[in-house]
Amino acid sequence: MKDPYWKKCVLCADSKDVIKRIPDNSIDFILTDPPYNLGQHSTGNIPLPGRLAMNNDVADWDMVDFNPEEWADEFIRILKPTGNLFIFTSYNQLGRWYNCLDHKFDTSNFMIWHKTNPAPKIFKAGFLNSCEMIFTCWNKKHTWNFISQKEMHNFIESPICMRPERLSNPKHPAQKPVGILKKMIGIATNKGDIIFDPFMGVGSTGVAALELERRFIGVELNNEYFDAAKKRIEMTLKKCNKSNVTDIFTEDDTCMVHEPLVGMHTSLFALNDFFKADMSAAQPVYIDRQSNLSPIIKWPGGKEKELKHIIPNLPQFERFFEPFVGGGSVFMGINAKEHYINDFSEELMQLYRYICKTDKSFFGYAEAIDASWNKAEKFFQENKVLVDVYLGFRSGQIDKDSLKKYIVNFCSNKKKEIENILDSAFRSKHCIMCKEFEKNLFRKMVRMRELEVQKHELPLEDLNDNIETAIKSALYMNYRNLYNDRSIGLDNPPMHCALFFFIRNYAYSGMFRYSGKGEFNVPYGGIAYNSKLLKKKLDYYKSKALLEHFNDTQIFNLDFEEFLKTTQPTKADFVFLDPPYDSEFSTYARNDFTKEDQVRLANYMINECPAKWMMIIKYTDFIYGLYNKDGVNIRTFDKEYLVSFMNRNDKKVTHLLITNY
């Protein structure tokens, strides 16, 4: 497809397949009329006295269970930041469109199309169906061509589509008048803009677009409707008498491709060329941005769940830069020609380096830790006598002092077995296993009994889970003690990194917290972590897909500003920013990020960084004030936190999505 002056592309295909081939941020206006799902509520034909029954069905295609949620993210992905989205809908779908789109745009609203000649009600038992709703969305810099206040009413009035405009063969029950479509297109687009209708029907949107000198991409799955739409659009082009028209779907077209998708001539492959012809050679090539790779490690504030907001709003770019990489949700989730990642946590970036080069020592220690987790479970299975001891304590056969004495003797007699849970490399270090076994078993049994007195007796399965938790908590505490041993970090970095990796996976909610002495002091995660193993994660670290992702990755451990000045992203690149939040609890891994750092970051990104950038951060007045500047776009979304540790965070907060594009 070499002609940059193309006017239309009509496809007989499934829109779900086509939309995946449309590049990010390439469509100016989505104007469409998807199924309403009213057919499933039809009462069938209505009997009339002395005449044939009136057909009350809509169409077979409207019986399909249409889910707006399946389309929202793709609509957002392909729409330009300046674009608009108008969706004809009905009362039963309006709320669903609102729920999946409202929070992703700066503004959502609705219009009403009032039909001056609706179908009559034979029996006067309800309102006429004289109104149709159009759900609308846009962002701050969208195209808007109002001339007067009168034009700005969200109310359009016209007759329903009638002959000669309305087709009789094939008859489409939802055919829209070209006049009202032209009204919307005129308001929401400029000449030469690209309009996309994934549910084209018989092509009315295409006719309206071409008559207003816009470009049109339409998709229709039904063969009859597609043929009718193609014919109408070709006739419109002839009327317009444009000499620079490119028609890629006539029978003698060399770009025509026969695909088995629907058994008709389509050109999904030509669609890719279609867009390339419309792009400057200086622009970066579009690639599939989403990698579907998992994060490297659990990390506070990880953005895995926010990828649904991030990926649809990505710009075009070549290289990817992330100054606060954290657990790597975004780095691992996005493909680029090259990746440059950084974090101020030395321990974290050491982990990235060991993974990148598949360091044998690190993996050896991590696998030994994982093996000990299995041995701890085996120890519990072989010592179920501990459950019997608790049952004796519950029934009053032994008191608290006798319980403590039993546990001390048990651990003393089993000392060798308990220490053998550890690999020899870890046994040679300061081992506190027996001490932690005594402490955790006694504490857990006493706590269990207190809860039973307050509430009810625990079933046997819960008793087993709790005592196994006490054993695994003791093992966790031994490893936590080794992690806090600074000499290991100096003498044996791979072992210390393996301990760091373990702690990040088994600490309560993956949290960071350090004592006044600088020692990590978050407890074990609890029962839910008992069956967790590291093997799957370690296998992932060695996987071909992950290692290929690291092939073109450079890893840094610098202050964010030093990182950006060292790597020098250009206008063709993209920087993703997930800095610590503006809060009293903004210390990650003993690295403070102060308000002065927030100011420094904002000044650098707004005034010095030439690359396109996006930031996701919790809303505060301070942060909003830093970025509420000319050339910066700010949108919001809500995020539900799974954990609110010691009431430090509100569980539901508003987040900002900030971009300079």
C-alpha positions in Angstrom: 0.0 0.0 0.0 2.0 3.0 -1.2 -0.6 5.7 -1.6 -0.6 8.1 1.4 -3.8 9.7 0.1 -6.1 6.9 0.9 -9.7 7.6 1.7 -11.3 4.4 2.9 -10.7 0.9 4.1 -13.7 -1.4 4.5 -13.2 -5.0 5.8 -15.5 -8.0 5.9 -14.0 -9.5 9.1 -14.4 -9.9 12.8 -13.7 -6.5 14.5 -11.9 -8.3 17.4 -9.3 -9.5 14.9 -9.0 -6.2 13.0 -8.7 -3.9 16.0 -5.6 -5.8 17.2 -3.8 -4.7 13.9 -4.6 -1.0 14.3 -1.6 0.9 15.7 -1.7 2.7 19.0 -2.9 6.3 19.0 -3.9 6.2 15.4 -7.6 6.9 15.2 -9.1 10.3 15.5 -12.8 9.4 16.1 -14.5 6.1 17.0 -18.2 6.4 16.0 -20.0 3.2 16.2 -23.3 1.4 16.9 -22.6 -1.9 18.5 -25.3 -4.5 19.4 -27.7 -3.4 22.2 -28.6 -6.9 23.4 -32.3 -6.0 23.1 -33.1 -9.0 21.0 -32.8 -11.4 23.9 -35.6 -9.4 25.6 -37.9 -9.5 22.6 -41.5 -10.8 23.2 -41.7 -12.1 19.6 -44.3 -11.2 17.1 -47.3 -9.1 18.2 -50.7 -10.4 17.1 -52.9 -7.7 15.5 -56.7 -7.9 14.9 -57.6 -8.7 11.3 -54.0 -8.5 9.9 -50.6 -10.1 10.0 -48.7 -10.1 13.3 -46.1 -7.3 13.6 -42.5 -8.5 13.8 -41.1 -7.4 17.2 -37.7 -8.9 16.8 -34.6 -6.8 16.1 -32.1 -9.1 14.4 -30.3 -12.4 15.0 -27.0 -10.5 15.6 -28.5 -8.6 18.5 -29.2 -11.9 20.3 -25.4 -12.2 20.9 -24.2 -11.5 24.4 -22.3 -8.3 23.7 -19.9 -7.2 26.5 -18.6 -3.6 26.4 -15.9 -4.6 28.8 -14.2 -6.6 26.1 -13.8 -3.6 23.8 -13.0 -0.7 26.1 -9.2 -1.2 26.5 -8.7 -1.6 22.7 -10.8 1.5 22.0 -8.6 3.5 24.3 -5.4 2.0 22.9 -6.1 3.0 19.3 -7.6 6.4 20.0 -5.4 9.4 19.7 -5.1 11.7 22.8 -7.0 14.3 20.8 -9.6 11.8 19.7 -13.3 11.4 20.6 -15.4 8.3 21.2 -19.1 8.2 20.5 -21.1 5.0 21.0 -24.8 4.5 20.2 -26.3 2.4 23.0 -29.4 1.6 24.9 -30.6 1.8 28.5 -29.5 -1.7 29.3 -25.9 -1.1 28.1 -25.3 2.5 29.1 -24.2 1.8 32.6 -21.7 -0.9 31.4 -20.1 1.5 28.9 -19.9 4.1 31.7 -18.3 1.7 34.2 -15.5 0.6 31.9 -14.8 4.0 30.2 -15.7 6.9 32.5 -12.6 6.6 34.7 -10.3 6.3 31.7 -11.2 9.7 30.2 -11.1 13.2 31.4 -14.8 13.6 30.5 -17.7 11.3 29.7 -21.2 12.5 28.8 -24.1 11.3 26.7 -26.3 12.6 23.9 -29.9 11.8 23.0 -31.1 11.2 19.5 -34.8 12.0 19.5 -36.6 10.3 16.7 -39.5 12.4 15.5 -41.2 9.4 13.8 -40.7 6.4 16.0 -42.4 3.1 15.4 -46.0 3.4 16.8 -47.3 1.5 19.8 -50.2 -0.7 18.7 -51.4 -1.0 22.3 -51.2 2.2 24.4 -49.5 0.5 27.3 -46.1 2.3 27.5 -43.9 5.0 26.1 -42.8 5.1 22.5 -39.2 4.1 21.9 -38.4 7.6 20.5 -35.0 8.2 22.1 -31.6 6.6 21.6 -28.5 7.3 23.8 -25.0 8.0 22.6 -22.3 7.6 25.2 -19.4 10.0 24.6 -15.8 10.3 26.0 -12.9 12.6 25.4 -9.7 14.0 27.0 -8.7 17.6 27.5 -7.1 18.3 24.2 -9.8 16.6 22.1 -11.0 18.0 18.8 -14.2 20.1 19.2 -15.7 22.3 16.4 -18.6 24.0 18.0 -19.7 27.3 16.3 -22.5 28.4 18.7 -24.1 27.6 22.0 -27.1 26.2 20.2 -24.9 23.6 18.6 -23.7 22.5 22.0 -26.9 20.9 23.2 -26.5 17.1 23.8 -29.8 16.6 22.0 -30.2 15.7 18.3 -33.6 15.5 16.6 -34.4 13.9 13.3 -36.7 11.3 11.7 -35.5 7.7 11.7 -33.9 6.6 8.5 -36.5 6.5 5.8 -36.6 5.8 2.1 -35.0 6.5 -0.3 -32.0 6.6 2.1 -33.0 3.4 4.0 -32.1 0.2 2.3 -34.7 -2.4 1.7 -32.4 -5.2 0.5 -30.7 -5.9 2.8 -32.8 -4.3 5.5 -30.8 -3.3 8.5 -33.0 -2.6 11.6 -30.6 -0.2 13.1 -29.6 1.9 10.0 -28.8 5.5 11.1 -29.5 8.6 9.1 -26.4 10.0 7.5 -27.5 13.5 8.6 -27.1 12.9 12.3 -23.8 11.1 11.8 -22.5 14.0 9.8 -23.5 16.3 12.6 -21.4 14.3 15.1 -18.4 13.9 12.7 -18.4 17.7 12.0 -18.3 18.5 15.7 -15.7 15.9 16.7 -13.2 15.8 13.8 -11.3 17.8 11.2 -10.8 17.2 7.5 -8.5 14.3 6.8 -9.1 12.7 10.2 -9.5 8.9 10.5 -12.9 7.7 11.6 -13.3 4.1 12.7 -16.5 2.1 12.9 -16.0 -1.6 14.0 -19.7 -2.3 13.6 -20.2 -0.7 10.2 -23.6 -2.3 9.3 -24.5 -1.0 5.9 -21.9 1.8 5.9 -23.8 5.0 7.0 -20.8 6.2 9.1 -18.5 5.7 6.1 -20.8 7.7 3.8 -21.0 10.5 6.3 -17.2 10.6 6.8 -16.4 10.6 3.1 -18.9 13.4 2.4 -17.2 15.5 5.0 -13.7 14.7 3.5 -12.6 12.5 6.4 -11.0 9.1 6.0 -12.9 6.0 7.1 -12.1 2.5 8.3 -15.1 0.2 8.7 -15.5 -3.4 9.6 -18.6 -5.6 9.2 -18.9 -9.4 9.8 -22.2 -10.0 8.0 -21.6 -10.6 4.3 -24.8 -9.0 3.1 -24.4 -5.8 5.1 -20.7 -5.6 4.1 -21.6 -5.8 0.3 -24.2 -3.1 0.8 -21.8 -0.9 2.7 -19.0 -1.3 0.2 -21.4 -0.4 -2.6 -22.7 2.7 -0.8 -19.2 3.9 0.0 -17.9 3.4 -3.5 -20.9 5.4 -4.9 -20.1 8.2 -2.4 -16.5 8.4 -3.5 -17.6 8.7 -7.1 -20.0 11.5 -6.2 -17.3 13.3 -4.4 -15.2 12.9 -7.6 -11.8 12.8 -5.8 -8.9 12.1 -8.1 -6.6 10.9 -5.3 -8.8 8.1 -4.0 -7.2 4.8 -3.1 -9.7 1.9 -3.2 -8.0 -1.2 -2.0 -11.0 -3.5 -2.1 -12.2 -3.6 -5.7 -12.1 -6.9 -7.5 -9.0 -6.1 -9.5 -7.0 -4.6 -6.6 -3.5 -6.0 -6.3 -3.6 -5.5 -2.5 -6.7 -7.7 -2.1 -6.0 -10.7 0.2 -8.2 -13.8 0.5 -8.3 -15.0 4.1 -10.3 -17.9 5.5 -11.6 -15.7 8.3 -15.0 -15.2 6.9 -14.7 -16.6 3.4 -14.9 -13.2 1.6 -12.3 -10.8 0.3 -10.7 -9.0 3.2 -7.4 -7.3 3.6 -6.2 -7.5 7.2 -2.6 -7.7 6.1 -3.1 -4.6 3.8 -4.4 -2.8 6.8 -0.9 -2.7 8.3 0.5 -1.1 5.1 -2.5 1.2 5.1 -1.3 2.9 8.3 2.4 2.8 7.3 1.5 4.9 4.2 0.0 7.4 6.5 3.0 7.8 8.8 6.2 9.8 8.4 9.3 7.8 7.8 10.9 9.6 10.8 8.3 8.1 13.2 9.3 4.9 15.1 7.8 1.7 13.8 4.8 0.4 15.8 5.4 -2.8 17.6 3.3 -4.9 19.9 4.0 -3.2 23.2 2.5 -5.7 25.6 4.9 -8.5 26.5 2.6 -10.4 28.9 5.7 -11.2 31.1 5.2 -11.2 34.9 7.1 -8.8 37.3 10.5 -9.8 38.6 9.5 -9.6 42.3 6.8 -8.4 44.6 7.4 -4.8 45.5 5.4 -2.1 47.3 3.3 0.0 44.9 3.9 -2.5 42.1 2.0 -1.5 38.9 1.0 -4.9 37.5 -2.7 -4.1 37.9 -2.3 -0.6 36.4 -0.9 -2.0 33.1 -4.5 -1.8 31.8 -4.3 2.0 32.2 -0.6 2.3 31.1 -0.5 0.3 27.9 -3.5 1.9 26.1 -2.0 5.3 26.9 1.5 4.6 25.6 2.9 6.9 22.9 5.0 5.8 20.0 8.6 5.2 21.1 11.8 3.3 20.4 13.7 2.9 23.7 12.2 2.4 27.2 13.6 4.1 30.4 12.4 3.4 33.9 14.2 5.3 36.7 12.2 3.6 39.6 11.9 0.1 38.2 10.9 -1.5 41.5 9.5 -5.0 41.0 9.5 -4.5 37.2 5.8 -4.7 36.4 6.0 -2.1 33.7 9.6 -3.0 32.5 8.6 -6.6 32.1 5.2 -5.8 30.7 6.3 -3.6 27.8 8.4 -4.4 24.7 10.9 -2.0 23.3 14.0 -2.0 21.1 16.1 -1.3 24.2 15.4 -1.1 27.9 17.2 1.0 30.5 16.2 0.3 34.0 17.3 1.8 37.3 16.5 1.9 41.0 18.3 3.4 44.0 18.0 0.1 45.9 21.3 -1.7 45.6 19.9 -5.0 46.7 17.2 -4.9 44.1 19.4 -4.1 41.2 21.9 -6.8 42.3 19.0 -9.2 41.9 18.3 -7.9 38.4 22.0 -8.4 37.5 22.1 -12.0 38.8 19.0 -12.9 36.9 20.3 -11.2 33.7 23.4 -13.3 33.7 21.9 -16.4 35.3 24.4 -16.3 38.1 25.0 -19.9 39.3 25.9 -19.0 42.9 22.7 -16.9 43.4 20.5 -19.6 41.9 22.2 -22.3 44.0 21.5 -20.5 47.2 18.0 -19.6 46.2 17.2 -23.3 45.3 18.7 -24.4 48.7 16.3 -22.0 50.5 13.4 -23.4 48.5 14.4 -27.0 49.4 14.4 -26.0 53.1 10.8 -24.9 52.7 9.9 -28.4 51.6 11.9 -29.9 54.4 10.1 -27.8 56.9 6.8 -29.1 55.7 8.1 -32.7 55.8 9.3 -32.1 59.4 5.8 -31.0 60.4 4.2 -34.1 58.7 6.6 -36.3 60.6 5.9 -34.6 64.0 2.1 -34.4 64.1 2.5 -35.1 67.9 2.6 -31.3 68.2 -1.1 -31.2 67.3 -1.8 -33.8 70.0 0.1 -31.7 72.5 -2.1 -28.7 71.6 -5.3 -30.8 72.0 -4.1 -31.7 75.5 -3.5 -28.0 76.2 -6.9 -27.1 74.9 -8.6 -29.8 77.1 -6.8 -28.7 80.2 -4.7 -31.8 80.6 -1.6 -29.7 80.6 -1.2 -26.0 81.6 0.8 -23.2 80.0 4.0 -23.9 82.0 3.8 -27.6 81.1 3.2 -26.7 77.5 6.3 -24.5 77.4 8.5 -27.1 79.1 7.3 -29.8 76.6 8.1 -27.5 73.6 11.6 -26.7 75.0 12.3 -30.4 75.5 10.9 -31.3 72.1 13.2 -28.8 70.3 16.2 -29.9 72.4 15.7 -33.5 71.4 15.0 -32.7 67.8 17.8 -30.1 67.5 19.7 -32.0 64.8 16.6 -32.6 62.7 15.5 -29.0 63.0 18.9 -27.6 62.0 19.1 -30.1 59.1 16.1 -28.4 57.5 18.8 -25.9 56.4 21.3 -26.5 53.7 24.8 -26.9 55.0 25.8 -23.5 53.6 23.3 -21.8 55.8 23.9 -24.0 58.9 27.5 -22.8 58.9 26.1 -19.2 59.6 24.7 -18.0 62.9 21.8 -20.5 63.3 18.8 -19.6 65.5 16.5 -22.3 64.3 15.9 -24.1 67.6 15.4 -20.9 69.5 12.8 -19.7 66.9 11.1 -23.1 67.0 10.6 -22.8 70.7 9.4 -19.3 70.6 7.0 -19.7 67.6 5.4 -23.0 68.6 4.7 -21.8 72.2 3.4 -18.4 71.0 1.2 -19.9 68.3 -0.4 -22.5 70.6 -1.1 -19.9 73.3 -2.6 -17.5 70.7 -4.7 -20.3 69.2 -6.2 -21.1 72.6 -7.0 -17.4 73.3 -8.9 -17.2 70.0 -10.8 -20.4 70.7 -11.9 -19.1 74.1 -13.1 -15.8 72.5 -14.8 -17.4 69.5 -15.0 -21.2 68.9 -12.8 -24.2 68.7 -10.8 -24.6 65.5 -11.3 -27.6 63.4 -8.4 -30.1 63.0 -7.4 -28.7 59.5 -7.0 -25.2 61.0 -4.9 -26.6 63.9 -2.6 -28.3 61.3 -2.3 -25.0 59.3 -1.4 -23.0 62.4 1.2 -25.3 63.7 2.8 -25.6 60.3 2.8 -21.8 60.1 4.7 -21.7 63.4 7.4 -24.0 62.0 7.7 -22.1 58.8 7.7 -18.8 60.6 10.7 -20.1 62.6 12.5 -20.9 59.4 11.6 -17.5 58.0 13.0 -15.8 61.1 16.3 -17.7 60.8 16.7 -16.4 57.2 15.6 -12.9 58.3 18.3 -13.0 60.9 20.9 -13.9 58.2 19.6 -11.2 55.9 20.2 -8.7 58.6 23.8 -9.9 59.1 25.8 -7.2 57.2 28.9 -9.4 57.0 27.1 -11.8 54.7 26.3 -8.9 52.3 30.0 -8.0 52.3 31.5 -11.5 52.2 29.0 -13.4 50.1 26.8 -11.1 47.8 25.1 -14.0 46.0 23.9 -15.6 49.3 22.7 -12.2 50.6 20.8 -11.6 47.3 19.2 -15.0 47.6 18.1 -14.1 51.2 16.8 -10.8 49.9 14.8 -12.7 47.2 13.4 -15.0 49.8 12.4 -12.2 52.2 10.7 -10.3 49.4 8.5 -13.3 48.6 7.6 -14.4 52.2 7.5 -11.2 54.3 4.0 -10.1 55.3 2.4 -8.6 52.1 5.9 -8.1 50.6 6.4 -5.0 52.8 9.5 -3.0 53.7 10.0 -1.9 57.3 13.2 -1.4 59.2 13.9 -0.9 62.9 15.8 2.0 64.4 18.9 -0.1 64.2 18.4 -0.5 60.4 17.3 -4.1 60.6 14.5 -5.5 58.5 11.6 -6.5 60.9 8.5 -7.4 58.9 7.1 -10.8 60.1 6.3 -13.9 58.1 3.3 -13.7 55.8 1.3 -16.4 57.5 -0.9 -19.4 56.6 -1.4 -18.2 53.0 2.3 -18.4 52.4 2.8 -22.0 53.7 2.3 -23.7 50.4 4.3 -21.0 48.4 7.4 -22.3 46.7 10.2 -20.4 44.9 10.7 -23.0 42.2 8.2 -21.5 39.8 9.7 -18.1 40.1 13.2 -19.4 39.7 12.2 -21.4 36.6 10.7 -18.1 35.2 14.0 -16.3 35.8 15.7 -18.9 33.6 13.0 -18.9 30.9 13.9 -18.1 27.3 11.2 -15.3 27.1 12.5 -13.6 30.2 16.2 -13.8 29.2 15.4 -12.5 25.7 13.7 -9.6 27.3 16.9 -8.9 29.2 19.0 -9.2 26.0 18.8 -5.5 25.2 18.5 -4.2 28.8 21.0 -2.1 30.6 20.8 -2.0 34.5 21.8 0.9 36.7 21.8 1.7 40.4 21.8 5.5 40.5 19.9 8.5 41.7 17.0 9.0 39.1 18.5 12.3 37.8 22.0 10.9 37.4 20.5 7.9 35.6 18.6 10.1 33.1 21.6 12.3 32.5 23.8 9.3 32.0 21.5 7.4 29.6 20.1 10.6 27.8 16.7 9.5 26.5 15.8 11.4 23.3 12.5 12.7 21.7 12.1 9.2 20.1 12.1 7.5 23.6 9.7 6.9 26.5 10.3 7.3 30.2 7.9 5.6 32.7 7.9 7.0 36.2 6.7 5.3 39.4 8.4 7.3 42.1 7.7 6.8 45.9 4.4 8.5 46.9 4.2 11.9 48.6 3.5 10.6 52.1 5.1 10.3 55.5 5.7 6.6 54.7 7.7 7.0 51.5 10.9 5.1 52.5 11.6 2.1 50.3 14.5 -0.2 51.4 16.0 2.5 53.7 16.1 5.0 50.8 14.2 8.2 51.7 12.4 10.1 48.9 11.6 13.5 50.2 9.5 16.4 49.0 12.7 18.0 47.8 13.3 14.9 45.6 9.7 15.2 44.3 10.3 18.8 43.3 13.7 17.9 41.7 11.9 15.1 39.7 9.1 17.4 38.5 11.5 20.1 37.4 13.7 17.7 35.5 10.9 15.9 33.7 9.0 19.1 32.8 11.9 21.4 31.9 14.9 19.2 30.9 13.8 15.7 29.7 13.2 15.7 25.9 11.6 12.2 25.9 7.9 11.5 26.2 7.1 10.4 29.7 4.3 9.0 31.9 4.0 9.0 35.6 1.6 7.2 37.9 1.4 8.5 41.4 -1.0 8.8 44.3 -3.0 12.1 44.3 -2.0 14.8 46.8 -2.4 18.5 46.5 1.4 18.8 46.6 1.9 16.4 43.6 -1.0 17.9 41.6 0.5 21.4 42.1 3.9 20.2 40.8 2.6 18.9 37.6 -0.4 21.2 36.8 1.6 23.0 34.2 1.2 23.9 30.5 2.1 20.9 28.3 1.3 18.4 31.0 -1.8 16.3 30.9 -3.3 14.9 34.2 -5.9 12.1 34.4 -7.2 10.2 37.5 -8.2 6.6 38.4 -9.0 4.8 41.5 -7.0 1.9 42.9 -8.0 -0.6 45.6 -5.2 -1.6 47.9 -5.3 -5.2 49.1 -3.5 -4.4 52.4 -3.6 -1.4 54.7 -0.7 -2.1 57.1 -1.2 -0.6 60.5 -3.6 2.0 58.9 -0.7 3.7 57.1 -2.6 3.9 53.8 -6.2 4.6 52.8 -7.5 1.4 51.1 -9.1 3.4 48.3 -7.2 6.4 46.8 -7.2 8.4 43.7 -4.2 8.0 41.5 -2.9 10.4 38.8 -1.8 9.4 35.3 0.4 12.3 34.2 2.0 12.6 30.7 3.8 15.3 28.7 2.0 14.2 25.5 
